[in-house]
Amino acid sequence: MAIGVLALLGFQLVDSAFIARLGTAPLAAQSYTFPLTFLIIGIQVGLGIAIAALISRALGAGEARRARRLGSLVLGLGGLVIGLLAITLWLAQQAIFSRLGAGPESLALIRDYWGPQLLAAWFGAVLYFGYSLCRAHGDTRLPGKLMVITSLINLLLDPLLIFGVGPWAGLGLPGAAWATVVAFGSGGLILWPRLRRADWLGRSGLLLEARRSALPFAGIAGPAMVSQLMPPLAAMLAISVVSQLGETAVAAWGLASRLETLSLMLVLALTMSLPPWLGRCYGAGDWAQIRRLMRLAAKAVVAWQLLLGLVMAAAAPWVAQGLSGNPEIRDDLALLIRFLLPSYALLGLCMIVVSAGNALGWPLRAMLMSAARLFICYLPCLWLGMLAGGLTGLAMGAALGNLLAGLLAWQLYRITRQG
């Protein structure tokens, strides 16, 4: 899963790196769309958490037929929910992006980009639900391989569709979105026959299963989606703060956001692969194994993220130059890297605790942990830092918020575990 996440998030960073070559304005326009893209991802991840939790618990309890019925239900309903959300975001784009601080030039660029990007988001969400089904059944290899394959397809298509080839001038900013549509669509064509051959989908008794599982599913998916929707909301508020520092700061912040998700690849892989394992232990009542898994995950996350953060901070000027190719954006991005990357050691710890809470029957507590991370620790420090010291203060405030969030989450986990 770590390899797959690296590939998947890597191509998102590659998208931004190619777009940066188009200029500051297209990169800033793409950066304004990140919070809404994260909104879609938040809902799909919340649904995916519920999928993995319920199916892994059913398998742990020996209910294989129920697991197949749940697989069919959540795939269909999940695709419907994301489709309705995409249509809503398309219709409301002018009002939303204007509120986020996008000017006329950015709005014009976003208008051409947002349609194919929403289509790509829907393909990606449905594919993600299939990955969740695989992980619930203990198969992390196939999702990992498909993430690599789709990333390679996107990497090959990006320069062709963005910049063109020969006499064809290319599509510019929308080309990045169309490359993602083709990549995710190709992944779906590979995945769905595999799901049918594995007999992980049920056809009979779906209506009765929907009635039986509606409340348990909502009990997990509801708080999980609220938890996952908080980061996009926080991202919207954060980018509205950053926009006060100018278009260059917004562009640098957008690249830093892409780099953040890529640098958290191990954490994200654990948030995908650890909950089904914990869910099976939960279904079997094996709390000793749960505690061992949590300790191991915490040690791995803190050690890896701290090492990676320090290396990236030391190499910040060269990393920023490689990603942006623009002297104005480069300096701002290097500053953000130096402060933010090392702080992800404790941010990752917080993310592990939240994902574990959903698998262990503490969805409401996990939601409260997410709220505390963003609205008590992160955003206040970010805003106060910006007021005190511009972009430097903003970077320091964001780093401090991440550190406080990790410490608070682990302390809450210890209290909950003992309780």
Backbone torsions as a table, in degrees:
resi	resn	phi	psi	omega
1	MET	NA	-36.1	178.8
2	ALA	-62.5	-41.2	177.8
3	ILE	-64.4	-42.6	179.1
4	GLY	-64.3	-43.7	179.2
5	VAL	-63.9	-40.5	177.5
6	LEU	-58.3	-44.5	179.9
7	ALA	-66.6	-45.5	-177.0
8	LEU	-63.2	-49.4	-178.9
9	LEU	-73.3	-28.8	177.8
10	GLY	-61.9	-39.7	-178.7
11	PHE	-71.9	-27.1	174.1
12	GLN	-66.2	-40.0	176.4
13	LEU	-67.2	-37.7	177.2
14	VAL	-63.0	-40.2	175.0
15	ASP	-52.4	-51.3	-177.9
16	SER	-65.5	-36.7	179.3
17	ALA	-65.1	-41.1	176.8
18	PHE	-66.3	-43.3	-178.4
19	ILE	-64.0	-33.7	178.3
20	ALA	-59.1	-28.2	178.3
21	ARG	-71.1	-17.3	176.5
22	LEU	-77.9	-18.9	-179.9
23	GLY	129.2	171.6	-178.5
24	THR	-66.5	-40.3	-176.1
25	ALA	-62.5	-48.2	177.2
26	PRO	-63.1	-37.6	178.8
27	LEU	-66.6	-40.4	176.9
28	ALA	-64.4	-39.7	178.6
29	ALA	-61.8	-44.2	177.2
30	GLN	-63.2	-38.4	-178.5
31	SER	-62.7	-33.2	177.3
32	TYR	-65.8	-25.9	-179.3
33	THR	-82.4	-14.5	-175.4
34	PHE	-57.1	-46.4	-178.7
35	PRO	-58.2	-37.9	179.7
36	LEU	-74.7	-34.1	172.9
37	THR	-63.0	-41.5	176.8
38	PHE	-65.0	-30.0	176.8
39	LEU	-62.2	-47.1	178.0
40	ILE	-62.8	-45.0	179.6
41	ILE	-62.3	-37.8	179.6
42	GLY	-61.0	-43.9	179.3
43	ILE	-67.2	-42.3	-179.4
44	GLN	-66.7	-36.0	178.3
45	VAL	-69.2	-39.2	177.0
46	GLY	-60.7	-44.4	176.1
47	LEU	-65.0	-39.2	178.9
48	GLY	-63.8	-36.6	176.4
49	ILE	-61.2	-44.5	179.3
50	ALA	-65.5	-40.1	177.3
51	ILE	-57.2	-53.8	-176.5
52	ALA	-63.4	-40.2	-177.3
53	ALA	-65.9	-50.3	-176.6
54	LEU	-67.7	-42.9	-177.8
55	ILE	-68.8	-41.4	179.6
56	SER	-66.2	-36.4	176.5
57	ARG	-66.1	-40.9	178.1
58	ALA	-62.6	-42.3	177.4
59	LEU	-65.6	-39.5	178.1
60	GLY	-63.5	-29.5	178.3
61	ALA	-90.8	4.3	177.7
62	GLY	79.6	21.2	-178.1
63	GLU	-102.9	72.2	-174.4
64	ALA	-67.2	-39.5	-179.8
65	ARG	-64.3	-40.8	178.2
66	ARG	-63.5	-38.8	179.0
67	ALA	-60.2	-38.6	178.7
68	ARG	-67.8	-41.0	178.5
69	ARG	-63.7	-42.1	178.7
70	LEU	-62.1	-38.1	179.0
71	GLY	-59.1	-46.2	179.9
72	SER	-65.5	-42.2	-177.3
73	LEU	-62.7	-49.4	-173.3
74	VAL	-71.9	-30.2	177.4
75	LEU	-65.1	-45.5	-179.6
76	GLY	-67.7	-47.5	-178.3
77	LEU	-68.8	-36.6	179.1
78	GLY	-62.7	-44.4	177.6
79	GLY	-61.7	-37.5	179.2
80	LEU	-66.5	-44.6	-178.7
81	VAL	-61.9	-47.0	-178.9
82	ILE	-66.4	-35.9	177.7
83	GLY	-63.1	-43.7	177.8
84	LEU	-64.7	-38.6	178.3
85	LEU	-64.4	-42.2	-179.8
86	ALA	-62.1	-41.6	178.6
87	ILE	-62.9	-42.4	179.1
88	THR	-61.6	-43.8	-178.9
89	LEU	-68.4	-29.7	176.1
90	TRP	-68.2	-44.6	-177.5
91	LEU	-68.1	-30.3	-174.9
92	ALA	-100.6	13.5	-171.0
93	GLN	-61.4	-42.1	-176.7
94	GLN	-60.4	-48.6	-178.3
95	ALA	-65.7	-41.0	-175.7
96	ILE	-67.6	-50.6	-175.2
97	PHE	-70.5	-29.3	174.7
98	SER	-65.1	-40.8	178.6
99	ARG	-65.6	-30.1	179.9
100	LEU	-76.5	-9.2	176.6
101	GLY	106.3	6.8	-179.7
102	ALA	-70.6	133.1	177.9
103	GLY	-86.4	-179.6	-177.4
104	PRO	-56.7	-42.1	-179.5
105	GLU	-64.4	-44.7	179.0
106	SER	-64.8	-40.2	-180.0
107	LEU	-62.3	-38.9	178.4
108	ALA	-64.8	-41.4	178.2
109	LEU	-68.4	-40.7	-179.0
110	ILE	-63.9	-36.8	-176.2
111	ARG	-58.1	-41.1	179.7
112	ASP	-76.1	-26.5	-174.5
113	TYR	-88.4	-31.1	-165.6
114	TRP	-70.5	-35.8	179.4
115	GLY	-60.5	-59.4	178.3
116	PRO	-62.7	-29.6	178.6
117	GLN	-67.0	-38.9	176.9
118	LEU	-66.6	-38.6	176.0
119	LEU	-62.6	-42.5	176.9
120	ALA	-62.1	-39.3	179.7
121	ALA	-64.2	-37.8	178.9
122	TRP	-67.3	-45.7	176.9
123	PHE	-58.5	-43.4	-179.4
124	GLY	-64.6	-36.8	-179.8
125	ALA	-67.2	-46.0	-179.9
126	VAL	-63.3	-40.2	176.6
127	LEU	-62.7	-39.5	179.2
128	TYR	-63.6	-38.0	177.3
129	PHE	-62.3	-37.8	174.9
130	GLY	-63.9	-40.2	175.5
131	TYR	-60.3	-42.0	-179.7
132	SER	-61.1	-39.5	178.0
133	LEU	-63.7	-42.0	177.3
134	CYS	-61.5	-46.2	-178.2
135	ARG	-64.6	-36.7	178.6
136	ALA	-62.1	-30.7	178.3
137	HIS	-90.6	8.0	175.1
138	GLY	88.1	8.1	-179.4
139	ASP	-102.5	101.4	175.4
140	THR	-100.4	-11.1	-177.5
141	ARG	-70.4	-46.1	-178.2
142	LEU	-62.9	-48.4	175.9
143	PRO	-57.8	-40.5	179.1
144	GLY	-61.5	-44.0	179.2
145	LYS	-64.3	-42.2	-178.7
146	LEU	-68.0	-33.9	175.3
147	MET	-61.5	-39.6	178.1
148	VAL	-66.7	-44.9	-178.3
149	ILE	-62.4	-47.8	-179.3
150	THR	-64.7	-33.5	178.1
151	SER	-66.0	-41.6	179.2
152	LEU	-65.4	-40.6	177.5
153	ILE	-61.1	-45.2	179.5
154	ASN	-63.2	-41.0	-179.9
155	LEU	-62.0	-38.9	179.6
156	LEU	-71.6	-36.0	-175.7
157	LEU	-83.2	-27.6	-175.9
158	ASP	-51.6	-58.8	-177.1
159	PRO	-64.1	-31.3	179.9
160	LEU	-68.4	-45.0	-175.4
161	LEU	-81.8	-28.6	-179.8
162	ILE	-80.1	-49.7	-173.2
163	PHE	-102.0	-18.3	-179.0
164	GLY	86.5	-179.3	178.4
165	VAL	-147.6	136.5	-178.8
166	GLY	61.8	-132.2	-178.4
167	PRO	-74.8	-14.8	-178.4
168	TRP	-80.6	126.3	-172.9
169	ALA	-79.1	-13.8	-178.3
170	GLY	87.9	173.5	-175.0
171	LEU	-98.1	-8.6	-177.2
172	GLY	72.2	-139.0	-176.7
173	LEU	-56.8	-45.0	178.9
174	PRO	-61.1	-23.3	-179.8
175	GLY	-59.9	-33.4	178.3
176	ALA	-63.5	-39.7	179.8
177	ALA	-69.1	-41.2	-179.9
178	TRP	-65.9	-34.0	175.7
179	ALA	-61.7	-39.0	179.4
180	THR	-69.4	-37.1	176.9
181	VAL	-57.8	-48.4	-179.1
182	VAL	-64.5	-40.5	-178.0
183	ALA	-64.4	-48.7	-178.9
184	PHE	-68.5	-37.3	176.9
185	GLY	-61.5	-39.7	177.5
186	SER	-64.1	-40.5	177.7
187	GLY	-61.7	-39.9	178.3
188	GLY	-64.1	-38.9	179.0
189	LEU	-64.0	-27.5	177.9
190	ILE	-83.0	-38.4	-171.4
191	LEU	-75.2	-44.2	-169.7
192	TRP	-63.4	-41.1	174.4
193	PRO	-59.9	-34.3	178.5
194	ARG	-65.6	-40.2	178.8
195	LEU	-64.1	-39.0	-179.8
196	ARG	-70.7	-39.9	179.3
197	ARG	-66.9	-32.9	-178.7
198	ALA	-75.7	-7.3	-179.9
199	ASP	59.1	46.9	177.7
200	TRP	-101.9	3.3	-179.5
201	LEU	-120.7	136.4	179.3
202	GLY	-105.5	155.4	-179.6
203	ARG	-117.6	-27.6	-176.0
204	SER	-102.7	151.1	176.4
205	GLY	72.4	20.9	-175.6
206	LEU	-70.3	-38.0	-178.3
207	LEU	-66.2	-44.5	178.0
208	LEU	-64.2	-38.8	179.0
209	GLU	-66.3	-36.7	178.2
210	ALA	-61.8	-41.6	178.2
211	ARG	-66.6	-40.8	-177.6
212	ARG	-69.0	-38.5	-171.0
213	SER	-99.8	-1.9	-175.7
214	ALA	-59.4	-49.1	-177.9
215	LEU	-68.4	-47.4	176.0
216	PRO	-59.6	-39.0	179.0
217	PHE	-65.3	-45.0	178.9
218	ALA	-64.5	-34.8	179.8
219	GLY	-64.0	-28.4	176.5
220	ILE	-94.1	-48.1	-174.5
221	ALA	-67.4	-36.6	-178.2
222	GLY	-60.1	-62.2	177.2
223	PRO	-60.3	-35.6	180.0
224	ALA	-64.7	-41.3	178.6
225	MET	-69.0	-39.1	176.0
226	VAL	-60.2	-42.5	177.6
227	SER	-61.1	-41.1	-178.6
228	GLN	-77.5	-22.6	178.2
229	LEU	-80.9	-20.4	179.1
230	MET	-62.8	-44.0	177.6
231	PRO	-58.7	-44.0	175.7
232	PRO	-61.5	-39.3	177.3
233	LEU	-62.5	-43.8	177.5
234	ALA	-63.7	-37.0	178.9
235	ALA	-64.5	-38.3	176.9
236	MET	-62.9	-45.1	179.2
237	LEU	-65.9	-38.6	-179.2
238	ALA	-65.4	-43.5	-177.4
239	ILE	-71.4	-26.7	173.8
240	SER	-68.5	-32.1	174.2
241	VAL	-70.2	-46.1	-178.7
242	VAL	-63.5	-35.0	-177.6
243	SER	-62.0	-20.0	176.5
244	GLN	-68.3	-16.8	-179.7
245	LEU	-94.7	-1.9	174.8
246	GLY	111.3	167.5	-176.4
247	GLU	-64.2	-36.8	179.7
248	THR	-64.0	-40.8	177.9
249	ALA	-65.1	-37.3	178.0
250	VAL	-64.2	-43.8	178.9
251	ALA	-61.9	-44.3	178.7
252	ALA	-64.5	-39.7	179.4
253	TRP	-64.4	-37.6	177.6
254	GLY	-63.3	-43.8	176.5
255	LEU	-64.8	-39.7	178.6
256	ALA	-63.7	-34.8	178.0
257	SER	-65.7	-41.1	176.5
258	ARG	-64.8	-41.9	179.9
259	LEU	-66.6	-33.1	178.1
260	GLU	-60.1	-50.1	-178.3
261	THR	-64.7	-36.1	178.2
262	LEU	-67.1	-42.3	-178.1
263	SER	-68.9	-20.4	179.0
264	LEU	-93.1	24.3	-174.1
265	MET	-59.0	-41.4	180.0
266	LEU	-64.9	-42.8	179.3
267	VAL	-62.3	-46.9	-179.5
268	LEU	-64.3	-37.1	176.6
269	ALA	-63.3	-39.8	178.5
270	LEU	-69.5	-37.5	178.2
271	THR	-66.0	-21.5	176.6
272	MET	-88.4	-41.7	-172.5
273	SER	-93.2	-26.8	-177.7
274	LEU	-73.4	-44.3	-177.7
275	PRO	-56.4	-43.1	176.9
276	PRO	-60.2	-38.0	177.3
277	TRP	-64.1	-47.0	176.9
278	LEU	-62.8	-37.8	179.5
279	GLY	-62.6	-39.5	177.5
280	ARG	-66.6	-41.3	176.9
281	CYS	-63.6	-39.0	178.0
282	TYR	-63.1	-44.2	178.9
283	GLY	-63.8	-30.6	179.5
284	ALA	-91.7	-4.7	179.3
285	GLY	74.2	24.5	-176.9
286	ASP	-94.3	80.6	-176.5
287	TRP	-75.8	-25.6	177.2
288	ALA	-64.0	-42.3	178.0
289	GLN	-67.2	-36.7	178.0
290	ILE	-60.1	-45.7	179.9
291	ARG	-63.4	-40.0	179.2
292	ARG	-64.8	-42.6	179.5
293	LEU	-62.5	-41.9	-179.0
294	MET	-65.8	-41.9	178.6
295	ARG	-63.0	-43.5	-179.5
296	LEU	-64.2	-44.2	-179.7
297	ALA	-63.0	-41.7	-179.4
298	ALA	-63.4	-44.4	179.9
299	LYS	-63.6	-43.7	-178.5
300	ALA	-63.8	-43.1	-176.9
301	VAL	-65.5	-50.0	-176.4
302	VAL	-63.6	-45.0	-177.7
303	ALA	-64.5	-46.9	-176.7
304	TRP	-67.1	-47.2	-176.1
305	GLN	-67.2	-34.8	178.9
306	LEU	-67.9	-44.1	178.3
307	LEU	-62.6	-47.7	-179.9
308	LEU	-62.8	-41.1	-179.1
309	GLY	-62.9	-41.7	179.8
310	LEU	-68.1	-39.4	177.6
311	VAL	-64.2	-44.7	-179.2
312	MET	-66.8	-37.0	178.2
313	ALA	-63.3	-40.9	179.1
314	ALA	-66.5	-32.4	-178.0
315	ALA	-98.6	16.1	-172.7
316	ALA	-54.0	-45.6	-178.7
317	PRO	-60.7	-40.3	-178.2
318	TRP	-74.1	-38.3	176.9
319	VAL	-63.6	-45.4	-179.8
320	ALA	-62.5	-40.7	178.4
321	GLN	-63.8	-42.2	-179.7
322	GLY	-66.2	-33.2	-177.3
323	LEU	-82.5	-38.1	-170.9
324	SER	-100.3	-45.3	-174.3
325	GLY	66.0	13.0	-177.4
326	ASN	-126.5	118.9	-175.3
327	PRO	-57.2	-37.4	-178.9
328	GLU	-66.2	-48.2	-179.8
329	ILE	-69.0	-36.5	-176.4
330	ARG	-55.8	-48.1	-176.0
331	ASP	-65.4	-42.4	178.5
332	ASP	-66.0	-41.0	-179.7
333	LEU	-65.8	-41.1	178.2
334	ALA	-60.3	-39.5	177.9
335	LEU	-62.4	-45.2	179.7
336	LEU	-63.6	-40.4	-179.5
337	ILE	-61.6	-44.2	-176.7
338	ARG	-58.8	-39.1	-176.4
339	PHE	-89.3	-38.5	-170.4
340	LEU	-81.1	-43.7	-171.9
341	LEU	-58.2	-46.8	178.5
342	PRO	-62.9	-28.5	-177.6
343	SER	-72.6	-11.4	-178.8
344	TYR	-72.4	-9.1	175.7
345	ALA	-59.9	-46.1	-179.9
346	LEU	-86.7	-25.4	171.7
347	LEU	-61.7	-42.7	177.9
348	GLY	-61.6	-38.3	177.4
349	LEU	-60.9	-42.9	178.2
350	CYS	-61.9	-42.3	-178.7
351	MET	-65.1	-37.2	177.9
352	ILE	-64.6	-43.2	-179.5
353	VAL	-62.9	-42.4	-179.4
354	VAL	-64.1	-45.5	-179.0
355	SER	-65.8	-36.9	178.1
356	ALA	-66.1	-37.7	-179.7
357	GLY	-59.4	-37.9	178.6
358	ASN	-67.4	-33.8	-179.0
359	ALA	-79.5	-22.5	-172.8
360	LEU	-103.8	17.5	175.9
361	GLY	81.3	21.3	178.5
362	TRP	-121.3	49.0	-174.6
363	PRO	-62.9	-37.8	-179.3
364	LEU	-67.0	-41.7	178.3
365	ARG	-65.1	-37.7	177.0
366	ALA	-62.6	-40.1	178.2
367	MET	-63.0	-41.8	179.4
368	LEU	-65.8	-35.7	176.1
369	MET	-62.5	-42.1	178.8
370	SER	-63.4	-42.2	179.7
371	ALA	-63.1	-43.5	-179.4
372	ALA	-64.5	-39.5	-179.9
373	ARG	-59.3	-45.4	-171.9
374	LEU	-85.4	-44.6	-168.0
375	PHE	-100.8	-11.1	174.2
376	ILE	-106.7	-39.7	-175.5
377	CYS	-95.9	-55.0	-166.4
378	TYR	-77.9	-61.3	-172.8
379	LEU	-62.8	-44.0	177.5
380	PRO	-59.7	-41.4	178.9
381	CYS	-66.3	-38.7	178.6
382	LEU	-61.3	-49.2	-176.3
383	TRP	-67.2	-45.5	179.6
384	LEU	-64.1	-38.0	177.8
385	GLY	-63.3	-41.8	178.3
386	MET	-62.5	-42.2	179.4
387	LEU	-64.6	-36.3	-175.7
388	ALA	-80.7	-34.2	-171.9
389	GLY	-148.3	27.6	177.1
390	GLY	62.9	-141.1	-177.2
391	LEU	-66.6	-38.0	178.0
392	THR	-62.6	-46.0	178.0
393	GLY	-64.2	-36.9	177.9
394	LEU	-62.6	-44.5	179.3
395	ALA	-63.8	-42.3	178.6
396	MET	-64.8	-40.7	179.1
397	GLY	-64.8	-41.7	178.4
398	ALA	-63.0	-40.7	178.7
399	ALA	-64.3	-43.3	178.7
400	LEU	-62.6	-40.0	178.0
401	GLY	-61.5	-39.9	177.6
402	ASN	-64.0	-41.5	179.7
403	LEU	-63.7	-45.0	179.7
404	LEU	-63.6	-38.2	-178.8
405	ALA	-63.5	-43.6	-179.8
406	GLY	-64.0	-44.3	179.7
407	LEU	-63.7	-42.2	-179.6
408	LEU	-65.5	-43.8	-177.6
409	ALA	-63.6	-43.3	-179.1
410	TRP	-66.8	-36.5	177.9
411	GLN	-66.2	-40.2	177.5
412	LEU	-65.8	-37.5	176.9
413	TYR	-62.4	-44.2	179.8
414	ARG	-61.3	-42.4	179.6
415	ILE	-65.4	-43.7	-178.9
416	THR	-65.3	-41.9	-179.8
417	ARG	-62.5	-42.8	-180.0
418	GLN	-68.9	-33.7	178.5
419	GLY	-70.1	NA	NA
